[in-house]
């Protein structure tokens, strides 16, 4: 049985085309030489079978606490990671991962790990971004890449040596190519890197780049949703405009919405104006057919939101919209809007039908939100080369 080190063998980081690390075949977990006097009990407990893995169940009920933490070999670790993934339900499918730590790409989900002493893990010192994969094309990769580099600069994260923007771009495209994914998403991170458990990253000798390809489905028309006003304080502008991994306020805001039967929460800034959702921008269409979005000075500059502003110009030319602007919007003004939407790479253009107890417009999915969604889908499927990059499979 191969060791973890052999699966994630180092590959020189300076290569222009990262190597693809092989996906090992699955084999059963074998429990041998248990020294506990409870071995007979273990053998008699019920067994669960998952694609060739035989996993002893109810171990915690039949062994004493001194046996709860066996010392494992690297190969046993990787096999248990595989078995754990087999036992998970409704999980996302990870098709490929690039890591500058091991200098290549792996297609084995069990090997898609990062060091525990990476400062992104225990200090949140990292930034990330995402690009959609639609019909074998990466959508707005360059725009998202520019944003993560800006976020990295704000977070004082230098690029790993010898990486530069173009090398990162090639690696991201190569990772999607190795995954064979034609519809899904590419998520990637720049981290202060592994090194120690100190607060400062001065002990991290080399920052790190990670990327994961996640299987998805072709984009489809979203249904109308409900939102609430978030009671979770939003991040101050210095951190809100940076796409960092410090997402605990976003997580709590999203969970608060779900607990109240809503899809997402809407943040108001310190002046009481509409800000953003936990991971999406907010836009409104007034009774006068004005398309309005909050200023980006206190919130994340959404790549999809900025693209929607550009695409909406077509509706102005067609006379369906009167104007497009970024303004300060109060919650009261927002709830009186004719149409409301959430915009982001994950939600695309989702119509909001209710905010707290207030029904938006006539409570139905409005025609202009649908028109903007159609423009975005058209752009994702047949837009110009500036937003669509073919993946060389």
LINJO-V874676 format. One record per pair of residues at least 12 apart in sequence whose C-alpha atoms are under 8 Angstrom apart, sorted by the first residue. I is the first residue (numbers start at 1). GAP is how many residues later the second one is. D is the distance in whole Angstrom. If there is no record, write none. Layout:
I;GAP;D
I;GAP;D
This chain:
1;74;7
2;73;6
3;71;6
3;72;5
4;70;5
4;71;5
4;73;8
4;74;6
5;69;7
7;14;7
7;15;7
7;17;8
7;104;8
8;13;7
8;94;6
8;98;8
8;103;7
9;93;7
10;91;8
10;92;5
10;93;6
10;94;8
11;91;6
11;92;5
11;93;6
12;91;6
13;87;7
13;90;5
13;91;8
13;149;8
14;148;6
14;149;8
16;151;7
16;154;7
16;155;7
17;153;7
17;154;7
17;157;7
18;85;7
18;86;5
18;87;6
18;153;7
18;156;7
19;84;8
19;85;5
19;86;6
20;84;6
20;85;4
20;86;6
20;87;8
20;158;7
21;83;7
21;84;5
21;85;5
21;86;7
22;84;6
22;85;7
22;86;7
23;83;7
23;84;6
23;85;5
24;84;7
26;26;7
26;56;8
27;25;7
27;26;7
27;52;8
28;24;6
28;25;4
28;26;6
28;51;8
29;24;6
29;25;6
29;26;7
29;47;8
29;50;7
29;51;7
30;24;8
36;27;8
36;31;7
38;24;7
38;25;6
41;21;7
42;14;7
42;17;7
42;20;7
43;13;8
45;12;6
45;13;7
46;12;8
50;33;8
50;36;6
50;37;7
51;35;8
53;30;7
55;28;8
78;32;6
78;33;7
79;31;8
81;29;5
82;27;8
82;28;5
85;25;7
92;122;7
92;123;7
93;121;6
93;122;5
94;13;8
94;15;6
94;118;7
94;119;6
94;120;5
94;121;6
95;12;6
95;13;8
95;14;7
95;84;5
95;85;8
95;86;7
95;117;7
95;118;6
95;119;6
95;120;7
96;12;7
96;13;7
96;79;6
96;80;7
96;82;7
96;83;5
96;116;6
96;117;5
96;118;8
97;15;6
97;78;7
97;113;7
97;114;5
97;115;4
97;116;6
98;73;8
98;77;6
98;111;8
98;112;5
98;113;5
98;114;7
99;109;7
99;110;6
99;111;5
99;112;7
100;108;6
100;109;5
100;110;7
101;107;7
101;108;8
105;70;7
105;73;8
107;71;8
107;72;7
115;79;6
116;78;8
117;77;5
117;78;6
117;79;5
117;80;6
118;73;8
118;74;7
118;75;5
118;76;4
118;77;6
118;78;7
119;72;7
119;73;6
119;74;6
119;75;6
119;76;8
119;77;8
119;78;7
119;82;7
120;71;6
120;72;7
120;73;7
120;125;7
122;75;7
123;76;7
124;120;8
124;121;6
124;122;6
125;30;7
125;66;6
125;67;6
125;119;8
125;120;7
125;121;8
126;26;7
126;29;7
126;31;8
126;63;7
126;64;6
126;65;4
126;66;6
126;118;6
126;119;6
127;21;7
127;24;6
127;25;6
127;28;8
127;62;6
127;63;5
127;64;6
127;115;8
127;116;6
127;117;4
127;118;5
128;20;6
128;59;7
128;60;6
128;61;4
128;62;6
128;115;6
128;116;6
128;117;7
129;15;6
129;16;7
129;18;8
129;19;6
129;58;6
129;59;6
129;60;7
129;114;7
130;14;7
130;55;7
130;56;6
130;57;4
130;58;6
130;215;8
131;13;7
131;54;6
131;55;5
131;56;7
131;214;7
132;51;8
132;52;6
132;53;4
132;54;6
132;213;7
133;48;8
133;49;6
133;50;5
133;51;5
133;52;5
133;53;7
134;48;6
134;49;5
134;50;7
134;84;7
134;85;8
134;246;7
134;247;7
135;47;5
135;48;6
135;83;7
135;246;7
136;45;7
136;46;4
136;47;7
136;254;6
136;255;6
137;45;7
137;251;6
137;252;5
137;253;4
137;254;6
138;249;8
138;250;6
138;251;5
138;252;6
138;253;7
139;241;6
139;248;5
139;249;5
139;250;7
140;163;8
140;246;7
140;247;4
140;248;6
140;249;8
141;246;7
141;247;8
141;248;7
142;244;8
142;245;8
143;160;7
143;244;8
144;159;7
145;20;8
145;24;8
148;42;8
148;95;7
151;91;5
151;92;6
151;93;7
152;38;7
154;88;7
155;87;8
155;89;8
157;33;7
157;34;7
157;35;6
157;50;7
158;34;8
158;49;7
159;31;8
159;48;6
159;49;8
160;46;6
160;47;5
160;48;6
160;49;7
161;45;7
172;14;8
172;39;7
173;218;6
173;219;8
174;217;8
174;218;8
175;36;8
175;37;8
175;38;7
176;37;6
176;215;7
177;214;6
177;215;6
177;216;5
178;215;7
179;34;7
180;213;6
181;32;8
181;33;8
181;34;6
183;32;7
183;33;5
183;34;5
183;35;6
184;29;7
184;30;6
184;31;5
184;32;4
184;33;6
184;34;8
185;28;6
185;29;5
185;30;7
185;31;7
186;25;7
186;26;6
186;27;5
186;28;6
187;24;6
187;25;5
187;26;6
187;27;8
188;21;7
188;22;5
188;23;4
188;24;6
189;19;8
189;20;6
189;21;5
189;22;6
190;17;7
190;18;6
190;19;5
190;20;7
191;16;6
191;17;5
191;18;6
192;12;7
192;14;7
192;15;5
192;16;6
193;12;8
193;13;6
193;14;4
193;15;5
194;12;8
194;13;7
194;14;8
219;158;7
221;152;8
222;125;8
222;127;7
222;128;6
222;129;8
223;127;7
223;128;7
223;142;8
224;126;7
224;127;5
224;128;5
224;129;6
224;140;7
224;141;6
225;37;7
225;38;6
225;125;7
225;126;6
225;127;5
225;128;6
225;129;7
226;35;8
226;36;5
226;37;6
226;38;7
226;126;6
226;127;6
226;128;5
226;129;6
226;130;8
227;30;7
227;35;5
227;36;6
227;37;5
227;38;5
227;39;7
227;125;7
227;127;6
227;128;5
227;129;6
228;29;6
228;34;7
228;36;7
228;37;5
228;38;6
228;127;5
228;128;5
229;36;5
229;37;5
229;38;6
229;39;8
229;126;7
229;127;7
230;23;6
230;26;7
230;27;8
230;35;5
230;36;5
230;37;5
230;38;8
231;22;8
232;17;7
232;20;7
232;21;6
233;16;7
233;34;8
234;15;7
234;16;8
234;33;6
234;34;8
234;35;7
235;14;7
236;62;7
237;60;7
237;61;4
237;62;6
238;60;8
240;58;6
240;59;5
240;60;6
241;55;8
241;56;7
241;57;6
241;58;5
241;59;4
241;60;7
242;58;7
243;57;7
249;29;8
250;28;5
250;29;7
251;27;7
253;12;6
253;25;6
254;24;6
264;13;7
264;14;7
265;12;6
265;13;7
266;12;7
268;63;8
269;29;8
272;58;6
272;59;7
273;55;6
273;56;5
273;57;5
273;58;6
274;20;7
274;54;7
274;55;6
274;56;6
274;57;6
274;60;8
275;19;6
275;23;7
275;24;6
276;18;8
276;23;7
277;65;8
279;65;7
280;22;7
280;62;6
280;63;5
280;64;5
280;65;8
280;67;8
281;19;8
281;21;7
281;24;7
281;61;6
281;62;5
281;63;6
282;12;7
282;58;8
282;59;6
282;60;5
282;61;6
283;57;6
283;58;5
283;59;6
283;60;7
284;50;7
284;53;6
284;54;8
284;55;6
284;56;4
284;57;6
285;52;6
285;53;6
285;54;5
285;55;6
286;50;8
286;51;5
286;52;5
286;53;7
287;50;6
287;51;5
288;34;7
289;31;7
289;32;5
289;33;5
289;34;7
290;31;6
290;32;5
290;33;5
290;34;6
290;35;8
291;30;7
291;31;8
291;32;6
291;33;5
291;34;6
292;32;6
292;33;5
292;34;6
292;35;7
293;32;6
293;33;5
293;34;6
294;32;5
294;33;5
294;34;6
294;35;7
295;31;5
295;32;6
295;33;7
302;42;7
303;41;8
303;42;8
304;39;7
304;40;5
304;41;6
304;44;7
305;38;6
305;39;6
308;64;7
308;68;7
309;15;7
311;61;8
311;64;7
311;65;7
312;12;8
312;60;7
320;48;8
335;20;7
335;23;7
335;24;8
335;25;6
336;24;7
336;25;7
337;23;6
337;24;6
338;22;7
338;23;4
338;24;8
339;12;7
339;13;7
339;14;8
339;21;6
339;22;6
339;26;8
339;27;6
339;29;8
339;30;7
340;12;5
340;13;7
340;20;7
340;29;8
341;28;7
348;25;7
348;28;8
349;20;7
349;21;8
349;23;7
349;24;5
350;19;8
350;23;8
351;14;6
351;15;7
351;18;6
351;19;8
352;13;8
353;12;7
